[in-house]
Amino acid sequence: MDLEPRVINGIQNSEYRNLYNHENIFVSDHGGGAGNNWASGYHQGEQVVDDIMDMVDREADGSDSLEGFVLCHSIAGGTGSGMGSYLLETLNDRYSKKLVQTYSVFPNQMETSDVVVQPYNSLLTLKRLTLNADCVVVLDNTALNRIAVERLHLTNPTFAQTNSLVSTVMSASTTTLRYPGYMNNDLVGLLASLIPTPRCHFLMTGYTPLTVERQVNMIRKTTVLDVMRRLLQTKNIMVSSYARTKEASQAKYISILNIIQGDVDPTQVHESLQRIRERKLVNFIEWGPASIQVALSRKSPYIQTTHRVSGLMLANHTSIRHLFSKCLGQYEKLRKKQAFLDNYRKFPMFAERLIIHQQGFICSDIETMDKRVRKKHHLHLTEYCNHDIRYEPFLCRVLVFSVIFFRHHV
């Protein structure tokens, strides 16, 4: 779904057009987009929500066992942030018993953005991700560009190449759902061990080995130990969360889930975990289980790979707070100058200077969450939980439902 037709028209005219049900494609009638304005995207979302939810309800009714929803969006522009936020709130309200997982693309923090109001959009979206999502898989454009340059040796990475990194992560994270085994064959099973408290649901990812088209014919020998060791290296993490070496040494893992794909003997996994424990390669929080969860999965029979074993890491890590700090810092620079607020005041929800007040509350919430993340490895779990709202995390069966709708037949 989009508010302007250019990208979707490109998909409908591409070789992938038959992968999508054309009844489930939504483009705004006026085709003008949201103009990189969160308020515009949110306002237009209110106007078109009935058409979108008709598509959602139709697919949900056709599912034998609906587990939840997967939303893919960006937080910096207008449509992904604004309309995505409204859709997130609507899904959470209408399907309150289902899980909502997002793959959220954070903007490049190291370069000047073409979207000057990016800090406003990011902060407004973060509020909805905090309150209405059960799990947020953070994908950072800064880290994606760094990995493309340093790990894949691409001088000027294209959007297609960085998008391939994102699609690789998404594919690997759902492989145990699409090719189910005895464990981790539903969304709740994947997320339950990763999220200790409701607000602590922003996850980092890592993947190895990474390849691009020109490297497809290269044969790389991989072992379980090699894959699991590389997943713990910061250069393979798709979030630029480490600000300084001193702070990186103090950051700790809250939980880790490694999804290993390939023909793997479980004894190799046990031996690899033992080696990692002996070498003290992982620094865990004191109040949680100091163990790496491992899920084994088959490879897709439709894709030929040149490596025997590959792995994805989903991790809950305290250093994610640096990403929040950067968003807050950029917001503060604009707020002090009262810059570009007229673009938002044109819409009813931000009339009479409401954006300043709402952003202030959001800023306070994000700062509070940042402080909790900063100190939480010194808190006892029950003390940390007392700060969060009442929540019933995973009492219902859930399944994957995406912007591309999945059906699960029992």
Phi and psi in degrees as a GROMACS rama.xvg file:
@    title "Ramachandran Plot"
@    xaxis  label "Phi"
@    yaxis  label "Psi"
@TYPE xy
-158.369  159.74  ASP-2
-96.6295  -5.70712  LEU-3
-135.889  146.884  GLU-4
-84.7462  -9.49816  PRO-5
-57.8748  -52.6068  ARG-6
-68.0226  -44.6961  VAL-7
-66.4946  -37.0669  ILE-8
-61.4279  -37.854  ASN-9
-63.0233  -39.5604  GLY-10
-66.9429  -42.6941  ILE-11
-67.9323  -20.1447  GLN-12
-102.472  6.92776  ASN-13
-96.516  179.459  SER-14
-71.1886  -11.5166  GLU-15
-95.4224  7.16604  TYR-16
-62.0767  -30.0881  ARG-17
-79.8692  -4.66949  ASN-18
-76.6449  -17.7202  LEU-19
-111.297  141.258  TYR-20
-78.0623  117.421  ASN-21
-66.0176  -18.3842  HIS-22
-72.5442  -17.1756  GLU-23
-103.621  20.6164  ASN-24
-107.772  127.148  ILE-25
-120.653  128.589  PHE-26
-130.817  135.864  VAL-27
-60.3383  143.255  SER-28
-62.2473  -40.7547  ASP-29
-77.8892  -22.9286  HIS-30
64.8982  20.2249  GLY-31
-91.0893  -7.50926  GLY-32
74.7215  -172.269  GLY-33
-106.76  0.939994  ALA-34
60.1958  33.8665  GLY-35
56.044  31.755  ASN-36
-120.443  116.476  ASN-37
-57.1102  -43.3725  TRP-38
-62.382  -38.826  ALA-39
-65.8314  -45.8118  SER-40
-62.2504  -41.136  GLY-41
-66.1186  -43.1984  TYR-42
-64.5224  -42.9192  HIS-43
-68.8759  -31.415  GLN-44
-60.6964  -39.1619  GLY-45
-61.2303  -35.9398  GLU-46
-77.2768  -29.7917  GLN-47
-109.772  6.68277  VAL-48
-61.551  -32.4302  VAL-49
-63.7555  -42.4208  ASP-50
-64.641  -41.7888  ASP-51
-67.602  -45.1531  ILE-52
-69.6988  -23.9626  MET-53
-61.9558  -42.2348  ASP-54
-65.4831  -43.4629  MET-55
-62.582  -47.2261  VAL-56
-62.7728  -38.6907  ASP-57
-62.8363  -44.3664  ARG-58
-71.5953  -36.2469  GLU-59
-64.5888  -40.8816  ALA-60
-65.9644  -28.5367  ASP-61
-85.0144  -2.19933  GLY-62
-90.5217  135.314  SER-63
-71.775  -34.1916  ASP-64
-147.847  87.5506  SER-65
-75.7787  123.313  LEU-66
-99.3379  -37.8912  GLU-67
173.83  -162.737  GLY-68
-131.254  144.507  PHE-69
-120.846  120.407  VAL-70
-112.727  126.774  LEU-71
-108.63  126.452  CYS-72
-163.716  167.572  HIS-73
-104.589  152.69  SER-74
-104.265  -1.04305  ILE-75
-100.093  -26.7805  ALA-76
-87.1451  -144.1  GLY-77
-109.288  -47.7456  GLY-78
-72.9515  -53.3048  THR-79
-61.3768  -37.0681  GLY-80
-82.8452  -52.6396  SER-81
-73.2608  -60.1976  GLY-82
-66.7981  -34.4224  MET-83
-61.048  -39.2627  GLY-84
-64.8335  -43.7376  SER-85
-66.42  -39.7532  TYR-86
-65.292  -38.547  LEU-87
-61.5186  -45.0901  LEU-88
-63.4436  -40.6887  GLU-89
-67.0321  -43.2583  THR-90
-62.1078  -42.957  LEU-91
-65.6293  -32.0551  ASN-92
-78.6073  -44.1672  ASP-93
-79.6331  -35.4795  ARG-94
-118.026  62.4045  TYR-95
-66.6846  -19.4325  SER-96
-91.3378  -0.43239  LYS-97
-107.19  152.344  LYS-98
-76.7183  147.373  LEU-99
-124.781  115.983  VAL-100
-114.309  140.379  GLN-101
-123.609  148.562  THR-102
-108.24  102.941  TYR-103
-108.036  121.723  SER-104
-90.653  116.316  VAL-105
-89.164  147.873  PHE-106
-71.3214  163.08  PRO-107
-70.0716  116.126  ASN-108
-86.0034  -11.1697  GLN-109
-94.6689  -14.1427  MET-110
-120.53  158.42  GLU-111
-70.2978  128.013  THR-112
-85.4559  148.874  SER-113
-70.621  -21.7519  ASP-114
-95.9595  101.266  VAL-115
-68.7739  -25.7331  VAL-116
-95.2148  19.0377  VAL-117
-52.3731  -43.1202  GLN-118
-60.5396  -39.2481  PRO-119
-62.5858  -48.9554  TYR-120
-60.4673  -42.9452  ASN-121
-63.8439  -43.839  SER-122
-68.4797  -40.9838  LEU-123
-64.0601  -36.8963  LEU-124
-72.7069  -38.0435  THR-125
-58.0941  -36.4667  LEU-126
-59.0785  -46.2838  LYS-127
-70.72  -35.545  ARG-128
-64.796  -35.5966  LEU-129
-69.4889  -41.1483  THR-130
-91.8086  -28.0328  LEU-131
-116.045  -6.37506  ASN-132
-105.926  144.657  ALA-133
-88.5604  -24.4761  ASP-134
-154.009  133.616  CYS-135
-122.39  114.452  VAL-136
-89.3174  112.455  VAL-137
-84.332  126.157  VAL-138
-121.874  115.78  LEU-139
-104.352  120.216  ASP-140
-58.8848  -33.1421  ASN-141
-59.6466  -48.7  THR-142
-69.8318  -37.6276  ALA-143
-62.1755  -42.9267  LEU-144
-65.5702  -40.0635  ASN-145
-63.2766  -44.1674  ARG-146
-64.229  -41.049  ILE-147
-62.2468  -38.1685  ALA-148
-78.9948  -49.2799  VAL-149
-83.344  -38.5346  GLU-150
-93.3835  -36.908  ARG-151
-99.6921  -4.83835  LEU-152
57.874  44.6945  HIS-153
-100.414  124.767  LEU-154
-67.2591  -50.9326  THR-155
-127.904  89.1778  ASN-156
-60.8031  136.329  PRO-157
-89.3424  167.512  THR-158
-61.6453  -36.6023  PHE-159
-63.2134  -37.8734  ALA-160
-72.3754  -40.7051  GLN-161
-71.1314  -33.8913  THR-162
-64.3965  -31.5793  ASN-163
-66.3229  -31.2352  SER-164
-65.4636  -42.6583  LEU-165
-64.6845  -44.9155  VAL-166
-65.5735  -32.5517  SER-167
-62.961  -44.4733  THR-168
-64.1196  -45.4971  VAL-169
-62.5405  -42.011  MET-170
-64.4151  -45.1171  SER-171
-67.3057  -34.8212  ALA-172
-72.554  -19.3495  SER-173
-107.475  7.34168  THR-174
-67.0943  -33.458  THR-175
-72.6623  -17.448  THR-176
-85.4115  -37.4335  LEU-177
-81.618  -29.7211  ARG-178
-124.069  72.0172  TYR-179
-67.7031  148.538  PRO-180
-122.426  -145.468  GLY-181
-83.521  -21.6104  TYR-182
-132.957  158.591  MET-183
52.5566  39.2581  ASN-184
-98.3707  13.6856  ASN-185
-143.276  166.526  ASP-186
-66.3752  -37.5124  LEU-187
-64.9643  -35.9388  VAL-188
-65.6322  -33.0361  GLY-189
-72.0825  -41.5077  LEU-190
-89.5556  -24.4033  LEU-191
-59.4328  -39.4162  ALA-192
-82.1138  -11.6248  SER-193
-94.7189  -24.1367  LEU-194
-117.127  100.835  ILE-195
-75.0583  -32.7663  PRO-196
-136.41  155.302  THR-197
-56.5297  -45.4207  PRO-198
-75.0321  -18.4683  ARG-199
-89.4619  63.4384  CYS-200
-124.548  21.7576  HIS-201
-95.978  114.368  PHE-202
-107.026  146.155  LEU-203
-102.996  156.395  MET-204
-129.579  155.483  THR-205
-145.758  148.999  GLY-206
-142.804  142.657  TYR-207
-155.077  147.344  THR-208
-82.7836  147.708  PRO-209
-96.7674  139.37  LEU-210
-139.206  158.877  THR-211
-122.485  178.118  VAL-212
-54.9362  -43.0194  GLU-213
-72.0926  -12.1543  ARG-214
-103.203  7.23594  GLN-215
-61.0973  -36.2112  VAL-216
-83.5655  -3.45569  ASN-217
-77.9343  130.487  MET-218
-95.8664  125.255  ILE-219
-122.588  124.468  ARG-220
-82.7911  123.217  LYS-221
-127.531  147.159  THR-222
-124.154  168.055  THR-223
-63.0577  -44.1628  VAL-224
-63.1008  -43.0104  LEU-225
-61.398  -44.1074  ASP-226
-65.0535  -47.1911  VAL-227
-68.1021  -32.2088  MET-228
-71.3449  -41.1689  ARG-229
-67.5971  -32.0822  ARG-230
-62.8826  -25.3241  LEU-231
-85.7765  -7.511  LEU-232
-78.7713  134.058  GLN-233
-62.9902  -26.616  THR-234
-69.4362  -14.9538  LYS-235
-98.7241  -0.670367  ASN-236
-82.5234  135.194  ILE-237
-92.8317  31.1185  MET-238
-138.718  126.99  VAL-239
-85.3913  81.3599  SER-240
-104.862  -17.6698  SER-241
-87.0171  117.875  TYR-242
-85.6427  -49.2675  ALA-243
-139.114  156.457  ARG-244
-59.7864  -38.967  THR-245
-61.7572  -44.6358  LYS-246
-70.4424  -32.9944  GLU-247
-63.7271  -36.1677  ALA-248
-69.4181  -23.5114  SER-249
-90.5326  -15.5878  GLN-250
-71.3069  150.712  ALA-251
-137.351  152.784  LYS-252
-80.7608  137.577  TYR-253
-92.1597  -41.273  ILE-254
-160.177  154.201  SER-255
-139.575  135.882  ILE-256
-127.534  120.707  LEU-257
-103.365  125.553  ASN-258
-103.125  110.094  ILE-259
-101.51  124.076  ILE-260
-106.911  140.126  GLN-261
130.174  -177.323  GLY-262
-84.9128  94.7505  ASP-263
-121.715  134.927  VAL-264
-85.6134  129.075  ASP-265
-55.9232  -28.1347  PRO-266
-66.1953  -30.5355  THR-267
-65.8897  -36.9602  GLN-268
-64.6376  -45.7804  VAL-269
-60.4463  -44.8288  HIS-270
-64.5806  -38.6115  GLU-271
-65.7599  -42.7698  SER-272
-62.8586  -37.5258  LEU-273
-64.747  -41.8736  GLN-274
-64.0895  -42.7399  ARG-275
-63.3437  -39.9284  ILE-276
-66.4263  -41.6396  ARG-277
-65.4836  -37.4488  GLU-278
-84.7224  -4.33044  ARG-279
54.0281  51.264  LYS-280
-82.3992  -11.9782  LEU-281
-123.51  134.315  VAL-282
-110.266  106.491  ASN-283
-98.4414  160.019  PHE-284
-65.2175  158.676  ILE-285
-78.8522  -29.3196  GLU-286
-93.8288  8.40885  TRP-287
-126.982  171.911  GLY-288
-67.9347  126.728  PRO-289
-89.0176  68.8361  ALA-290
-145.309  150.011  SER-291
-96.7665  120.432  ILE-292
-79.3528  139.681  GLN-293
-127.937  131.77  VAL-294
-119.896  128.21  ALA-295
-97.0518  138.588  LEU-296
-141.842  151.741  SER-297
-77.6791  156.455  ARG-298
-79.5894  157.675  LYS-299
-66.604  131.395  SER-300
-73.5189  -7.9251  PRO-301
-96.2553  -8.74883  TYR-302
-122.936  125.778  ILE-303
-89.7572  128.875  GLN-304
-119.939  157.693  THR-305
-98.7536  3.44783  THR-306
-121.51  148.961  HIS-307
-76.9683  -37.3637  ARG-308
-130.694  137.366  VAL-309
-134.785  161.461  SER-310
-148.508  147.827  GLY-311
-121.456  135.595  LEU-312
-110.431  127.579  MET-313
-108.694  120.5  LEU-314
-133.114  141.827  ALA-315
-102.542  115.138  ASN-316
-135.301  140.441  HIS-317
-67.7405  -20.3961  THR-318
-72.8585  -4.51143  SER-319
-61.7263  -19.1445  ILE-320
-61.5126  -27.7396  ARG-321
-63.4559  -32.8813  HIS-322
-66.0359  -41.2847  LEU-323
-64.6195  -40.2797  PHE-324
-62.3068  -39.2086  SER-325
-65.6944  -42.2692  LYS-326
-61.8144  -42.0417  CYS-327
-66.5404  -40.929  LEU-328
-62.1703  -43.6773  GLY-329
-66.6173  -37.0825  GLN-330
-64.3329  -43.0747  TYR-331
-60.8716  -36.271  GLU-332
-62.5635  -42.2048  LYS-333
-74.1028  -38.5732  LEU-334
-63.999  -39.3529  ARG-335
-62.8675  -31.1755  LYS-336
-92.0343  -3.57261  LYS-337
54.1413  40.5471  GLN-338
-84.2287  138.371  ALA-339
62.5158  20.1972  PHE-340
-72.4384  -25.1052  LEU-341
-61.1564  -29.6646  ASP-342
-62.4046  -27.9141  ASN-343
-93.0978  -32.1449  TYR-344
-69.509  -10.2576  ARG-345
-70.1486  -14.9107  LYS-346
-106.644  145.61  PHE-347
-53.9013  -39.5937  PRO-348
-66.2434  -20.4128  MET-349
-117.105  20.563  PHE-350
-69.67  155.128  ALA-351
57.5525  45.5525  GLU-352
63.8388  23.4268  ARG-353
-66.7339  -25.0982  LEU-354
-61.0479  -36.1644  ILE-355
-63.578  -44.5884  ILE-356
-68.8324  -43.9685  HIS-357
-66.0775  -43.0424  GLN-358
-63.0772  -34.6023  GLN-359
-63.0596  -43.6614  GLY-360
-64.5527  -41.7008  PHE-361
-62.668  -45.3607  ILE-362
-57.9163  -43.1015  CYS-363
-62.2249  -43.1919  SER-364
-64.0673  -44.7718  ASP-365
-66.9286  -38.8096  ILE-366
-62.1939  -41.5519  GLU-367
-61.7433  -44.3596  THR-368
-64.3129  -38.4103  MET-369
-61.0413  -44.2534  ASP-370
-66.1035  -38.291  LYS-371
-63.329  -45.2737  ARG-372
-62.3417  -36.8258  VAL-373
-64.4529  -35.1008  ARG-374
-107.79  -3.98053  LYS-375
-67.9933  -21.6363  LYS-376
-77.8938  -0.874575  HIS-377
-102.066  -7.10657  HIS-378
-94.9305  151.139  LEU-379
-74.9025  149.42  HIS-380
-57.9581  -42.3204  LEU-381
-65.217  -35.3374  THR-382
-65.9477  -40.2696  GLU-383
-66.2966  -39.3625  TYR-384
-65.2561  -30.5804  CYS-385
-64.0026  -19.4972  ASN-386
-79.8109  -16.4615  HIS-387
-93.6191  158.418  ASP-388
-69.879  160.838  ILE-389
-61.5711  135.375  ARG-390
-152.539  138.196  TYR-391
-114.043  92.2731  GLU-392
-63.6058  -61.6212  PRO-393
-135.946  63.3198  PHE-394
-93.5586  -7.2178  LEU-395
-122.93  157.647  CYS-396
-74.311  139.625  ARG-397
-135.814  156.662  VAL-398
-138.937  171.632  LEU-399
-87.3718  133.331  VAL-400
-139.878  122.872  PHE-401
-117.118  176.849  SER-402
-56.8252  -37.5009  VAL-403
-92.0282  117.009  ILE-404
-78.2532  127.857  PHE-405
-95.573  144.946  PHE-406
-119.088  136.94  ARG-407
-116.478  116.412  HIS-408
-102.578  122.343  HIS-409
